[in-house]
Amino acid sequence: METALPLAADERPDLRSLDRAGAEAFARRLGEPAYRGRQIFRWIHARGATGFEGMSDLPAALRTRLAGAATVGILEEVVRRTASDDTIKVLYRLPSGRDVESVLIPDYHRTTGDVRRLTVCVSSQVGCAMGCSFCATGRMGFFENLTAGQIAAQVEQLDGVAREVFGRPVSNVVYMGMGEPLQNYDAVMRSVALLTDPDGLGLSPKRVTVSTVGLATRIRRLADDDAPFGLAVSLHAPTDEQRSAIMPVNRSEKTDLDALRSAIRYYHERTGRPVTYEYCVFEGLNDTPADAVNLAAATRWAPSKVNLIVYNRVAGAADPSGDPFRSPDEPRLESFIRELVRHGVRVTVRRSRGQDIGAACGQLAGGG
C-alpha cells in the first residue's frame, strides 16, 4: 500500500477537539477499526496524552502514521500562582501566541477542613466583547475564540494539578473565566461533551455551569438543544436603567431585561431547569431596599436562586458617576441579604477567592 506523505502541521486536524464519535470516524478514515479512535480519545482526555508516541496500546506503525496525519493540541503553561487561600491560577499560551487564564478553586469543609470540591473556572475566549465596566476581561476587548479542545484542555490540565496538589480530581467546572461563553456557542457545547464523556474525565453535566451576560437568543438555543448543564445569568442590576449603565449588552432590545425575561421563561418551560442569577453587589449602586424588591421580581421569572458576588477591585473600573466601584461593608451586605430573604429570594454569597493573585471573579485579564 502506498504511504501518504505527512501533512504540514497547519493541515493536520487537532484530535483534542474531536468528540469520541469524531475520533472513531478519524480512525476509520485511516483504515483502522473504530475502537482505535476510542483508544486515542481516552489517551487524550482521560490520560493527558500530548502526543502519540506514548499511546502504548496502539501499534507502533499506527502511532507513526498518526504523527504525520494529526496533532494533539496543547496549552503551554507559562505562569502558575497560588493564593493564600490555596486558589491556583494558571496562565496558558495558545498557538496564536495569545494568553488565557484558568483558575482551580478548592472548597474546604468548615468543620473538618477537608476539600469538599475542586472547581475549575474555565475561559472560552481571549478577552471579551461584552465590555462590562466592572470586569477586567471586558475592559480588554475581544481577541480570539478558543476551540473545544483548548477549553477542555484547561480543565484536563488543571485536573492533573488538582491530583498533584490536593490528591483528588476536579469535581466541578464553571464557564465563568475570560469571555462570553455563548458567543462561542458551538465550541463551548463540544467542550462540555468532551469533559462529560465517560471515556474522558467523565464529569457529571450537573456539575457543569455555563454563565452568560444574557444573550437571549442563545439562551433560547440552549433550551432547544436541551443543554444538560446548569445555566447562570450575570444580572448585576435589576432595572434596565441601572443595568445599561454598567453592561452595554443591555442597551439593545434584543438583550435588555424584557428579552432576557422572555428567554429565561422559555428556557425553563422547555427544560424544566432552574437558573442562577449572578449579582455582583456594588455599594450604593445596586444594593438598596428598592433594588432588593426589583431583584426579587426578576427571580420570579422562573425557579431560581441568586448568587451574590462580593466585588473584587479592578484597576481603572469606575461606576456611572466616575467613582471606583466599591463593595459594601458587611453590615450593608447583610442588610441587603435580609431584604432579599424577606421577599422570598434564595440567596447564596460567593466570597472572594484568589484575590491576592488576581484570580477572583472579574479579575482575569491574561496577565498571569
N, C-alpha and C positions, 0 to 999 in steps of 0.2 A: 504494500500500500504506500502511496506517495506521502511523504511527510510534509505538512504545511509549514511554511516559514513562520517564525514567531512574529506576532503583530507588534507594532510600535506601542509604547506604553499608553499613549492617549487614545489608542484604538481598542484596547482591551477592556472588557467590562469589569466593573468592580463587583466582585461576588458578595461583598459585605452588604450591599443594598438589595440583593435578591432574597425574596422570601423562600421558604422551603420548596414550594412548587416551582419557583423560578430556578432554584439550584438543581432540582431534578430535571427540569427541561434542558438546562445547560449541559448537564451530564449526557443526556440523550443525544444532544447535538454533536457531542464528541464521540458518539457511538458507544457510550457506556450505559450500563443499566441505571435506572432511576435511583437505586439505593446509594450509588456513589455520590449523587447530589446531596442526599440526606447526610451522608458522612461528612461531606465538605461543609454543609450548613452547621452541623454540630461542632466541627473543629473551629469554625469561625465564631459562632455565637455562644457556645457553651464552654469551649476550652481556650478561647482567646487567641487562636492562631493568627499570626500576622503574615504568614507566607505558606507555601505548600510543602517545603522540604520536611517539616516536622509532622506532617499528616501520615503517621506511621502505618495506619491500616489501609492506605492506598498503595497500589502497585507503584514501584519506582518509575516505571515508564509513564504512568498517568501523571505523576507529580511533575515530571519533566514537561509533559505536554501542557499541563495547567499553567506552568510558569511562563510559557510562551503565548498562552491564549487568554489569560485573565490576570487580574490583580486582586489583592485584598487590601482595600484602603485602610490606612491607619491614621490616627491623630497623634501628632508629636507632642508629648508632654514637655512644656517649656518651663513652667514655674509651678511649684506646689507649695502652698502655705497652709499652716494650721493655726487656728484661732485659739484664744484662751479657753473657749468652751468646747474645744475639740472639733469644731466645724473645719472641714478641709475644702479649700478652693484650689482648682487646677486650671491653669491657662494652657489651652491646646492650640497648636498651629495647624492650620488647614493647608492642603496642597496649593491653594491660591496665595499663601503667604500671610493671609489674614488670621487673626486670633479670635478665639471664642472661649468663654469661661463656663465651668460647671462647678457645682457645689455638692459635697457629701455632708449631710447633716445627721448627727446621732441624736437620738431622743432617749434620755435616761429615765428610768423608773424613779419616782420621787422617794420611795421608801428604801428599795434595795440598792439603788444605784446601778442596776444592770441596764444594758442597752435594750430598749423595747423595740425600736425600729431604726432602720437606716434609710434615709431618704436622699435620692439624687434629684437636685434641681437642675434640669437639663435645658440647654439652649437649642433653638430651632433656626435661628438666623444670626448673622453677624450684624449687630446694630438692630434698629427698629424704625419703621416708617411712621409709627403712631404719634410720636412727638409729645408724649405726656410730660408736662412741665416739671414734675417732681421726680422723674426717673432718669438715672444716669444713662441707661441704654437708649432711651428715647431721645436724649439730647445728642446722641452720636449721629443719628440718621441711619439710613439703611444701606448695607453694602452687599450682602450675599445670603441666599438661601442655602441651608445645609441639606445634604442628601439624607435619605432614610438611614443609610449606613453610618453616616457621620453622627447623626443624632443618637442612634443606638450605640455606637462605639463609645460615646461619653459614659453611658450607663455601664456598659460592659467593662470598660477600663476602670471605672470607679468601683465596680463590684470587686475587682481584684484588689484595689486599695482597701475596701471595706474588710475583706477577708484577712488581709495582711495586718491591718491596724486594730480591728475590732474583733476579729475571729469569727465573723459571720457575714452572710451575703447581704446585698441590698434588698430591702423589703418593699420600698415604695418609690414611685417616680412621679415628680410633678413637672409639667412643662410650664415653668414659671421663670426660666432663665432669660437669656437675651433673645429678643424677637417676639413677634406676634405669631403664635403657632398656627392660627387659622389662615394666615396669609401664605403659609407654606403647607397647605392642607394635605396634598397627596403624600408628600414626604413624611409628614407627621403621622398620618394614618398608617403608612407602611412601616414606620419605625415602631409604632405600638405593636403591630403584628409580629415584628421581629422579636421584640422584648417579651412578648407573652407566648411565643411558640414553645411548646413543651420540649422541643429539641434545642432550644436556646436557653435563656435564663429562666424561662417558664414562669414569669411573674403573672400574678392574677390581674386581669383587667380592672378588678375592683380596687386594686392598689395603685392605679394609674389615674392621674388627674391632669386634664388639659385646661389651661387658663386662656381666656380671651378678653380683650378690651370691650367686646360686644359687637362683633361683626355679625349682624342679624342674619344675612343670607347664608353665611357659613354655619351658624347655629342651626338653621333650618336644614342645611345639608347634613349636619351631624345626625339630626333626628331621622332624616330619610335613610341615611346609611346605617342607622341603629348602632352608632358607635358605642362600644361596650364599656368605655371608661367613664370616669367622673368628669363633670363639667363645672368649671369655676369661671365666674364672670367678674372682671375687675370693674366694680361700680364706682366707688370712691366719692361719689356725690349723689344726693337723692333727687335733685331737680335739674332740669335742662340748663338753666342759667348757671348754676354752680358747676355742673359737670363740663359744660362747654368752655368755661373759663380756664380749666386745667387739663382738659382732654380734648384735643382737636377732633377726634373721631366723632364726638357727639354733635358737631356742628352741621352734620348732614341729616336730612330727613330719612335717609336710608339706615342711619346708625344712631339716631337720637333715642331718647328713652321710650317714646311711643313704639318705634320699630323694635327696640330691644324687648319691650314687654310682650309684643305680639310674637316674637321669635321664641322667647322663653316659654310662653304658654303652648306654642306649637310643639316645642321640644318635649315638654312634659306630657302633652297629650299623646304624642307618638311613641315615646319611650317609657313613660311611667316613672322616670327617674327624677329625683330632686336636683336642685342646683345649689352651688355655694356662691355667695356674694363675697368678693374680696373688697374690703373697705379700709383704706389707709386713713387713719384719723389725724387731721390737722387742727391744731389749736385755733379756735375762733373762726374756722372756715367751714367745717362740716360736722361739728361736734356739739351743737346746741340742742336743747329740748325739741325745737321745731324740726331740726334735722333728724332726730330720732323718730318723730312721728312720720316724716316723709319716707325715711328708710324702712320703717315698719310697713308702710303701704306697699313698697316695692317687693317686700318679702312675700306678700300675698299673691303675687302674680302666679306663683307655683310653689309647691312644697320646697322649703329652702332653709338654709341657715346662713348666718353672717359671720365671716371670719374677720375680726378687727385686726388690722396690722399697725403696729407701732411704727411710726415713720422713722426711717433711717436717713440721716442728713446726707444730702448730695450737694457738693460744692457748686455754687452758682445757681442753684434751683430756687426760684422765687415765686411767691403766690401772686394773684392778680393785682395786688396793691404794690408789688415790687419788693415786699419784705421776704426774707427767707422763710420757707416752710418750717413750722415748728410742731413737734409732738406735744400733746397735752401732758400736764403733770398727772401723777397717779390719782389724786382726788377728782380731778376733772374727768379723767378717763373712766373712773369707777362710777361717777355720776351719769355719764353717757350710757354706760352699760346697764345701770339700773333702770334708766328711762326706756331703753330698748326692751329689756325683760318685762317691764311693766306693760308694754304694748304687745307682748306675746312673741317676741323675736327670740329664736335660738341663737345664742352668741358664743363664740369662742374667741380667744385672743392669741394672736401669734406674736410672741416676743422676738426681739431682735436676736439673730444667731449669726455669729461670724462677723459682727460689725467691725471689730478691730482689724480685720484684714480686707474690708470692703467686699464681704461676701453676703451681706444681708440683702433683704428684698429691696429691689430698686437701685442697688449699688453696682451691678455688674456693667462694666464698660470696656472689657477686653484689655485691662491694664495690668493684670497679674497681681 
